C-alpha cells in the first residue's frame, strides 16, 4: 500500500483501533508524506529500562525528529542493542518495527496519554510533524486517552515513566531525546541512562 492510500485509510481509523499488528496512534508526516503510526502491543513490543546506546559518540543519521525508522537503523549500525531489538521484532506478521522519533513518540503521548495528571506546560508538545500539527500542551490538554486499553493500569497503557525516542540530541552527542508518560515532559538525557522503549511501525 502506498503512503497516500495508507494515510487515507488511517484517517478513518479511531485512535487505539487494532490495526497493522498493533494499535493506531495517529498520523505522522515523513518527508512530506503522511503515514499512519502504529504502536506495538505492550506484551511483545515494549522493552524494559535500557540504555539508548553504550557509546556517547555522535551517531550519524539518527537526528531526525520525524523518521524513527532511519534513526533506528543508524543506531543499530552504531551498535545499539536497543535498536537491534526493535528491528528484530516480529509481531503479528509484521517485521518493520522501530523506535519512534521524538515527534512520533509525542503523538503516542498526545493521543494515548495514560494518566489524568496535569501536563508539563513549559513549551512541551510542539510537533510540526504530526497531522494535525501539534501545539504546546496546556495543563489540561491533552487529556487522558478515551481508549480504555491504554488508560493507566490497563493492558496496553504506557507506564508513567520515561520512554526513549530514537532522536539523538543535535548539539550533544552524549544525549538523546525522551518523553515522560506521566506529564509529557520532553527533554534529553545521557544515552547510557536506563529508560523504557515501545516499538512502532508506520
Secondary structure, DSSP 4 states (H G I P E B T S, - for coil): --HHHHHHHHHTSPTT-EETTEEEEEEEEETTEEEEEEEEPHHHHEEEEE-S-S--S--TT---SS-HHHHHHHHHHTT-HHHHHHHH--BTTB---EE--HHHHHHHHHHH----SPPP-SS---BTTEESPB----SS-SPPPS-GGGSTTSTTPPPSSEEEEEEE-TT-TTEEEEEETTT--EEEEETTS-EEEEEEE-
